[in-house]
Amino acid sequence: MAITYATDEAVRKEAGFEYNTDITDSQIEAARVRAFSLINSKIGARYNLPLSDSSCYATSPAKDLMQNIELLLASWYLLITEYGNESIWTDKDGCKKRDMAISMSDDIMAGALLLLCADSSELPVNGKLWVEQTKRLTIAGSPNTDTGRVFNIGQEF
């Protein structure tokens, strides 16, 4: 059993499969690990991973938040796997769960939603990969560098 933010039992319940014996424990674990990997790939751009290495993580609100995000995303993986594309636009597609999980993890990555310790201080940030949205970037060696044109993080092309 891989170490993640949520338990198999909690994911099974969130997806509504607590009495469905056709969904195996290995399917649930695979969905949970998949969700954990996606979440960490996003928040790892801002926070030191694993989060559990932080001395304040075990009793923090961040732990509950990370569990909630993983539950939402893993249950969506299970729902879409079980019901397939025919479930799109029904109450069984889990897209709202996915959208909420992705939105929260994006907000964490961007610094709009902070992972807090019990004392309301922020968990340690790594400072390596994330860039504050107020900073402006240019592509080195591009024509834009000479003209002063820039693009902003989050801008779509």
GROMACS elastic network, one bead per residue, 0.5 to 0.9 nm:
[ bonds ]
;  ai    aj funct       b0    kb
    1     4     6  0.89499   500
    1    29     6  0.71946   500
    2    29     6  0.76707   500
    2    32     6  0.87979   500
    2    33     6  0.69167   500
    3     6     6  0.84743   500
    3     7     6  0.88649   500
    3    33     6  0.81930   500
    3    36     6  0.89955   500
    4     7     6  0.75738   500
    4    32     6  0.73528   500
    4    33     6  0.67392   500
    4    35     6  0.89497   500
    4    36     6  0.60087   500
    4    37     6  0.88244   500
    4    67     6  0.83945   500
    4    70     6  0.83268   500
    5    32     6  0.85953   500
    5    36     6  0.71203   500
    5    63     6  0.74178   500
    5    64     6  0.84887   500
    5    66     6  0.61634   500
    5    68     6  0.83806   500
    5    69     6  0.87460   500
    5    70     6  0.65361   500
    5    71     6  0.84166   500
    6     9     6  0.84487   500
    6    10     6  0.65945   500
    6    11     6  0.70352   500
    6    32     6  0.74503   500
    6    36     6  0.87830   500
    6    66     6  0.81767   500
    6    67     6  0.50330   500
    6    68     6  0.77801   500
    6    70     6  0.64281   500
    6    71     6  0.64261   500
    7    10     6  0.52346   500
    7    11     6  0.63423   500
    7    12     6  0.86529   500
    7    29     6  0.84490   500
    7    32     6  0.80025   500
    7    67     6  0.86238   500
    7    71     6  0.85015   500
    8    11     6  0.51595   500
    8    12     6  0.61027   500
    8    13     6  0.86327   500
    8    25     6  0.71568   500
    8    28     6  0.60073   500
    8    29     6  0.61115   500
    8    32     6  0.72555   500
    9    12     6  0.51051   500
    9    13     6  0.62323   500
    9    14     6  0.86565   500
    9    18     6  0.75215   500
    9    25     6  0.88639   500
    9    28     6  0.85646   500
   10    13     6  0.51369   500
   10    14     6  0.61121   500
   10    15     6  0.86367   500
   10    18     6  0.87756   500
   10    71     6  0.70838   500
   11    14     6  0.50618   500
   11    15     6  0.61669   500
   11    16     6  0.85605   500
   11    17     6  0.85474   500
   11    18     6  0.87965   500
   11    28     6  0.70362   500
   11    29     6  0.87687   500
   11    31     6  0.86535   500
   11    32     6  0.72806   500
   11    70     6  0.82563   500
   11    71     6  0.53141   500
   11    72     6  0.79805   500
   11    74     6  0.65053   500
   11    75     6  0.58230   500
   11    78     6  0.88273   500
   12    15     6  0.53347   500
   12    16     6  0.62976   500
   12    17     6  0.50985   500
   12    18     6  0.52618   500
   12    19     6  0.87292   500
   12    20     6  0.88037   500
   12    23     6  0.85692   500
   12    25     6  0.87998   500
   12    28     6  0.67981   500
   12    71     6  0.88503   500
   12    74     6  0.89778   500
   12    75     6  0.71624   500
   12    78     6  0.85224   500
   13    17     6  0.57836   500
   13    19     6  0.86301   500
   13    75     6  0.85366   500
   14    17     6  0.76464   500
   14    18     6  0.83313   500
   14    71     6  0.65305   500
   14    72     6  0.72285   500
   14    74     6  0.87701   500
   14    75     6  0.60513   500
   15    18     6  0.79057   500
   15    71     6  0.83146   500
   15    72     6  0.81603   500
   15    74     6  0.81109   500
   15    76     6  0.71154   500
   15    78     6  0.68852   500
   15    79     6  0.65538   500
   15    94     6  0.81986   500
   16    19     6  0.79545   500
   16    20     6  0.82863   500
   16    75     6  0.83241   500
   16    79     6  0.87930   500
   17    21     6  0.80019   500
   17    22     6  0.89347   500
   17    23     6  0.72684   500
   18    21     6  0.80449   500
   19    22     6  0.89810   500
   20    23     6  0.59809   500
   20    24     6  0.87627   500
   21    24     6  0.68072   500
   23    26     6  0.83696   500
   23    27     6  0.65034   500
   23    28     6  0.73274   500
   23    78     6  0.86550   500
   23    82     6  0.82385   500
   24    27     6  0.52272   500
   24    28     6  0.65317   500
   24    29     6  0.87275   500
   25    28     6  0.50814   500
   25    29     6  0.60894   500
   25    30     6  0.85285   500
   26    30     6  0.60179   500
   26    31     6  0.85912   500
   27    30     6  0.51109   500
   27    31     6  0.62814   500
   27    32     6  0.86192   500
   27    78     6  0.76637   500
   28    31     6  0.51544   500
   28    32     6  0.61173   500
   28    33     6  0.85968   500
   28    74     6  0.77876   500
   28    75     6  0.84166   500
   28    77     6  0.89906   500
   28    78     6  0.70302   500
   29    33     6  0.60328   500
   29    34     6  0.83945   500
   29    74     6  0.88649   500
   30    33     6  0.52162   500
   30    34     6  0.60241   500
   30    35     6  0.85775   500
   30    74     6  0.86097   500
   31    34     6  0.50486   500
   31    35     6  0.61486   500
   31    36     6  0.85514   500
   31    73     6  0.82351   500
   31    75     6  0.74035   500
   31    76     6  0.85364   500
   31    77     6  0.57477   500
   31    78     6  0.62989   500
   32    35     6  0.51391   500
   32    36     6  0.60859   500
   32    37     6  0.86020   500
   32    70     6  0.68996   500
   32    71     6  0.75726   500
   32    73     6  0.79765   500
   32    75     6  0.80395   500
   32    77     6  0.84122   500
   33    37     6  0.60792   500
   33    38     6  0.86509   500
   33    70     6  0.89387   500
   33    74     6  0.79924   500
   34    37     6  0.52032   500
   34    38     6  0.63789   500
   34    39     6  0.87012   500
   34    73     6  0.87291   500
   34    74     6  0.72244   500
   34    77     6  0.83280   500
   35    38     6  0.52307   500
   35    39     6  0.61284   500
   35    40     6  0.85543   500
   35    69     6  0.84902   500
   35    70     6  0.57006   500
   35    71     6  0.81537   500
   35    72     6  0.86914   500
   35    73     6  0.55984   500
   35    74     6  0.52252   500
   35    75     6  0.89591   500
   35    77     6  0.79287   500
   36    39     6  0.51915   500
   36    40     6  0.60715   500
   36    41     6  0.85195   500
   36    69     6  0.89505   500
   36    70     6  0.61350   500
   36    73     6  0.85961   500
   36    74     6  0.81606   500
   37    40     6  0.52133   500
   37    41     6  0.60840   500
   37    42     6  0.87398   500
   38    41     6  0.51264   500
   38    42     6  0.64939   500
   38    43     6  0.88490   500
   39    42     6  0.52888   500
   39    43     6  0.61775   500
   39    44     6  0.81497   500
   39    66     6  0.84879   500
   39    69     6  0.79196   500
   39    70     6  0.73611   500
   39    73     6  0.88169   500
   39   101     6  0.86058   500
   39   102     6  0.81283   500
   39   105     6  0.63795   500
   40    43     6  0.51321   500
   40    44     6  0.52726   500
   40    45     6  0.83613   500
   40    49     6  0.76348   500
   40    50     6  0.83861   500
   40   105     6  0.88601   500
   41    44     6  0.54284   500
   41    45     6  0.70661   500
   42    45     6  0.59047   500
   42    46     6  0.79672   500
   42   105     6  0.65332   500
   42   106     6  0.69572   500
   42   108     6  0.82011   500
   42   109     6  0.60222   500
   43    46     6  0.54601   500
   43    47     6  0.59508   500
   43    48     6  0.85520   500
   43    49     6  0.84741   500
   43   105     6  0.65655   500
   43   106     6  0.78403   500
   43   108     6  0.63190   500
   43   109     6  0.50088   500
   43   110     6  0.87928   500
   44    47     6  0.51007   500
   44    48     6  0.62670   500
   44    49     6  0.61194   500
   44    50     6  0.84981   500
   44   109     6  0.77988   500
   44   125     6  0.89848   500
   44   126     6  0.81342   500
   44   129     6  0.84234   500
   44   130     6  0.89710   500
   45    48     6  0.82801   500
   45   109     6  0.64434   500
   45   125     6  0.88271   500
   45   126     6  0.76335   500
   45   127     6  0.81335   500
   45   128     6  0.72751   500
   45   129     6  0.51073   500
   45   130     6  0.53691   500
   46   108     6  0.78427   500
   46   109     6  0.57051   500
   46   110     6  0.78815   500
   46   111     6  0.78608   500
   46   124     6  0.88306   500
   46   125     6  0.55326   500
   46   126     6  0.57845   500
   46   127     6  0.64416   500
   46   128     6  0.75145   500
   46   129     6  0.66449   500
   46   130     6  0.53990   500
   46   131     6  0.86684   500
   47    50     6  0.85377   500
   47    51     6  0.75017   500
   47   109     6  0.82426   500
   47   115     6  0.86689   500
   47   123     6  0.72897   500
   47   124     6  0.62253   500
   47   126     6  0.51744   500
   47   127     6  0.77942   500
   48    51     6  0.63383   500
   48    53     6  0.83040   500
   48    54     6  0.82824   500
   48   123     6  0.83372   500
   48   124     6  0.64209   500
   48   125     6  0.58168   500
   48   126     6  0.51799   500
   48   127     6  0.88569   500
   49    52     6  0.76145   500
   49    53     6  0.72900   500
   49    54     6  0.87162   500
   49   126     6  0.87340   500
   50    53     6  0.57209   500
   50    54     6  0.79872   500
   51    54     6  0.57838   500
   51    57     6  0.66378   500
   51    63     6  0.85364   500
   51   123     6  0.81104   500
   51   124     6  0.88821   500
   52    55     6  0.74755   500
   52    56     6  0.83472   500
   52    57     6  0.56529   500
   52    58     6  0.67693   500
   52    63     6  0.85652   500
   53    56     6  0.86071   500
   53    57     6  0.74774   500
   54    57     6  0.54122   500
   54    58     6  0.81754   500
   54   123     6  0.70410   500
   54   124     6  0.73675   500
   55    58     6  0.73268   500
   55   117     6  0.89577   500
   56    59     6  0.62386   500
   56    60     6  0.62009   500
   56   116     6  0.87209   500
   56   117     6  0.54417   500
   56   118     6  0.68486   500
   56   119     6  0.85002   500
   56   123     6  0.76524   500
   57    60     6  0.50155   500
   57    61     6  0.80532   500
   57    62     6  0.68220   500
   57    63     6  0.62747   500
   57   116     6  0.82540   500
   57   117     6  0.61599   500
   57   118     6  0.80156   500
   57   123     6  0.76051   500
   58    61     6  0.88558   500
   58    62     6  0.87004   500
   58    63     6  0.66304   500
   58   117     6  0.87236   500
   59    62     6  0.84045   500
   59    63     6  0.72424   500
   59   117     6  0.73525   500
   59   118     6  0.61827   500
   60    63     6  0.55913   500
   60    64     6  0.74208   500
   60   115     6  0.84541   500
   60   116     6  0.64209   500
   60   119     6  0.81038   500
   60   120     6  0.85355   500
   61    64     6  0.53428   500
   61    65     6  0.63286   500
   61    66     6  0.87392   500
   61   115     6  0.74509   500
   61   116     6  0.61215   500
   61   117     6  0.64052   500
   61   118     6  0.63386   500
   61   120     6  0.86989   500
   62    66     6  0.60458   500
   62    67     6  0.84783   500
   62   114     6  0.81570   500
   62   116     6  0.53977   500
   62   117     6  0.66365   500
   62   118     6  0.84539   500
   62   123     6  0.83390   500
   63    66     6  0.52621   500
   63    67     6  0.61931   500
   63    68     6  0.86556   500
   63   115     6  0.83726   500
   63   116     6  0.88470   500
   63   117     6  0.88513   500
   64    67     6  0.50884   500
   64    68     6  0.61649   500
   64    69     6  0.87244   500
   65    68     6  0.50864   500
   65    69     6  0.62769   500
   65    70     6  0.86736   500
   65   104     6  0.89969   500
   65   115     6  0.80216   500
   66    69     6  0.51494   500
   66    70     6  0.61915   500
   66    71     6  0.85398   500
   66   105     6  0.87710   500
   66   115     6  0.87075   500
   67    70     6  0.51847   500
   67    71     6  0.60621   500
   67    72     6  0.86565   500
   68    71     6  0.50642   500
   68    72     6  0.62172   500
   68    73     6  0.86698   500
   68   101     6  0.80036   500
   69    72     6  0.52707   500
   69    73     6  0.62486   500
   69    74     6  0.85068   500
   69    97     6  0.87497   500
   69    98     6  0.88266   500
   69   100     6  0.77964   500
   69   102     6  0.79638   500
   69   104     6  0.72001   500
   69   105     6  0.74334   500
   70    73     6  0.52097   500
   70    74     6  0.58010   500
   70    75     6  0.82279   500
   70   101     6  0.72916   500
   71    74     6  0.52928   500
   71    75     6  0.58963   500
   71    76     6  0.84623   500
   71    97     6  0.86895   500
   71   101     6  0.84829   500
   72    75     6  0.53651   500
   72    76     6  0.62904   500
   72    77     6  0.88582   500
   72    94     6  0.83720   500
   72    96     6  0.87351   500
   72    98     6  0.61723   500
   72    99     6  0.88378   500
   72   100     6  0.74670   500
   72   101     6  0.58390   500
   73    76     6  0.51128   500
   73    77     6  0.63806   500
   73    78     6  0.88144   500
   73    94     6  0.86837   500
   73    97     6  0.63491   500
   73    98     6  0.51354   500
   73    99     6  0.84472   500
   73   100     6  0.84069   500
   73   101     6  0.57600   500
   73   102     6  0.77727   500
   74    77     6  0.50377   500
   74    78     6  0.63377   500
   74    79     6  0.86707   500
   74    98     6  0.84491   500
   75    78     6  0.50164   500
   75    79     6  0.60679   500
   75    80     6  0.85839   500
   75    94     6  0.72918   500
   75    97     6  0.76271   500
   75    98     6  0.83632   500
   76    79     6  0.50153   500
   76    80     6  0.60492   500
   76    81     6  0.83286   500
   76    92     6  0.89904   500
   76    93     6  0.71532   500
   76    95     6  0.66699   500
   76    96     6  0.85213   500
   76    97     6  0.61836   500
   76    98     6  0.58135   500
   77    80     6  0.54250   500
   77    81     6  0.60632   500
   77    82     6  0.85547   500
   77    94     6  0.81223   500
   77    98     6  0.83619   500
   78    81     6  0.50845   500
   78    82     6  0.59735   500
   78    83     6  0.84480   500
   78    94     6  0.87636   500
   79    82     6  0.51565   500
   79    83     6  0.58895   500
   79    84     6  0.76147   500
   79    87     6  0.85495   500
   79    92     6  0.64531   500
   79    93     6  0.59967   500
   79    94     6  0.61148   500
   80    83     6  0.53657   500
   80    85     6  0.69138   500
   80    87     6  0.72965   500
   80    88     6  0.83127   500
   80    92     6  0.78619   500
   80    93     6  0.57661   500
   80    94     6  0.70595   500
   80    95     6  0.86738   500
   81    84     6  0.53809   500
   81    85     6  0.85526   500
   83    86     6  0.66766   500
   83    87     6  0.56445   500
   83    88     6  0.88129   500
   83    92     6  0.71383   500
   83    93     6  0.72895   500
   84    87     6  0.58862   500
   84    88     6  0.78154   500
   84    93     6  0.79715   500
   85    88     6  0.55255   500
   85    93     6  0.80187   500
   86    89     6  0.84339   500
   86    90     6  0.84218   500
   86    93     6  0.84588   500
   87    90     6  0.53574   500
   87    91     6  0.75764   500
   87    92     6  0.57122   500
   87    94     6  0.87610   500
   88    91     6  0.82694   500
   88    92     6  0.75709   500
   88    93     6  0.51528   500
   88    94     6  0.84706   500
   88    95     6  0.79725   500
   89    92     6  0.80444   500
   89    93     6  0.65463   500
   89    95     6  0.82436   500
   90    93     6  0.57749   500
   90    94     6  0.84349   500
   91    94     6  0.69296   500
   91    95     6  0.87593   500
   92    95     6  0.84535   500
   93    96     6  0.81744   500
   93    97     6  0.89368   500
   94    97     6  0.52516   500
   94    98     6  0.64307   500
   94    99     6  0.87545   500
   95    99     6  0.59801   500
   95   100     6  0.84960   500
   96    99     6  0.50338   500
   96   100     6  0.60941   500
   96   101     6  0.85413   500
   97   100     6  0.52700   500
   97   101     6  0.62030   500
   97   102     6  0.86338   500
   98   101     6  0.51488   500
   98   102     6  0.60559   500
   98   103     6  0.83869   500
   99   102     6  0.52247   500
   99   103     6  0.59250   500
   99   104     6  0.85213   500
  100   103     6  0.51074   500
  100   104     6  0.61315   500
  100   105     6  0.86118   500
  101   104     6  0.52664   500
  101   105     6  0.61829   500
  101   106     6  0.85205   500
  102   105     6  0.51442   500
  102   106     6  0.59594   500
  102   107     6  0.84551   500
  103   106     6  0.51099   500
  103   107     6  0.61013   500
  103   108     6  0.86236   500
  104   107     6  0.50066   500
  104   108     6  0.61802   500
  104   109     6  0.86259   500
  104   113     6  0.72335   500
  105   109     6  0.61615   500
  105   110     6  0.85871   500
  105   113     6  0.83429   500
  106   109     6  0.50442   500
  106   110     6  0.61321   500
  106   111     6  0.85522   500
  106   112     6  0.85068   500
  106   113     6  0.85855   500
  107   110     6  0.50571   500
  107   111     6  0.60302   500
  107   113     6  0.51199   500
  107   114     6  0.81321   500
  108   111     6  0.51158   500
  108   112     6  0.59729   500
  108   114     6  0.57934   500
  108   115     6  0.72471   500
  109   112     6  0.77290   500
  109   113     6  0.79173   500
  109   114     6  0.86923   500
  109   130     6  0.73862   500
  110   113     6  0.75684   500
  110   130     6  0.75140   500
  110   131     6  0.79592   500
  110   132     6  0.72742   500
  110   133     6  0.74895   500
  111   114     6  0.59172   500
  111   115     6  0.89571   500
  111   130     6  0.89015   500
  111   132     6  0.78194   500
  111   133     6  0.89893   500
  114   122     6  0.64811   500
  114   123     6  0.80767   500
  115   120     6  0.89020   500
  115   121     6  0.84639   500
  115   122     6  0.57253   500
  115   123     6  0.58061   500
  115   124     6  0.89637   500
  116   119     6  0.76563   500
  116   120     6  0.53069   500
  116   121     6  0.54893   500
  116   123     6  0.56149   500
  117   120     6  0.52211   500
  117   121     6  0.53969   500
  117   122     6  0.59691   500
  117   123     6  0.60540   500
  118   121     6  0.74336   500
  119   122     6  0.87394   500
  121   124     6  0.89679   500
  122   125     6  0.79512   500
  125   128     6  0.85735   500
  126   129     6  0.76801   500
  126   130     6  0.83687   500
  127   130     6  0.63180   500
  127   131     6  0.81669   500
  128   131     6  0.85149   500
  131   134     6  0.82668   500
  131   135     6  0.69410   500
  131   153     6  0.79302   500
  132   135     6  0.57021   500
  132   136     6  0.89144   500
  132   153     6  0.82780   500
  133   136     6  0.77316   500
  133   152     6  0.72191   500
  133   153     6  0.58735   500
  133   154     6  0.77554   500
  134   152     6  0.79277   500
  134   153     6  0.82972   500
  135   152     6  0.73635   500
  135   153     6  0.79453   500
  136   150     6  0.65390   500
  136   151     6  0.64700   500
  136   152     6  0.54110   500
  136   153     6  0.74098   500
  137   150     6  0.59703   500
  137   151     6  0.60543   500
  137   152     6  0.64167   500
  137   153     6  0.78024   500
  138   141     6  0.88811   500
  138   142     6  0.80158   500
  138   144     6  0.69627   500
  138   145     6  0.59911   500
  138   148     6  0.82266   500
  138   149     6  0.74303   500
  138   150     6  0.51752   500
  138   151     6  0.65972   500
  138   152     6  0.87293   500
  139   142     6  0.56247   500
  139   143     6  0.85350   500
  139   144     6  0.71477   500
  139   145     6  0.64876   500
  139   150     6  0.80436   500
  139   151     6  0.88181   500
  140   143     6  0.87174   500
  140   144     6  0.84428   500
  140   145     6  0.62974   500
  141   144     6  0.80930   500
  141   145     6  0.64277   500
  141   146     6  0.83391   500
  142   145     6  0.55080   500
  142   146     6  0.76054   500
  143   146     6  0.57317   500
  143   147     6  0.67627   500
  143   148     6  0.89039   500
  143   149     6  0.85433   500
  144   147     6  0.52103   500
  144   148     6  0.59429   500
  144   150     6  0.66319   500
  145   148     6  0.55306   500
  145   149     6  0.65656   500
  145   150     6  0.76091   500
  146   149     6  0.78310   500
  147   150     6  0.88541   500
  151   154     6  0.88818   500
  151   155     6  0.69396   500
  152   155     6  0.55637   500
  153   156     6  0.87295   500
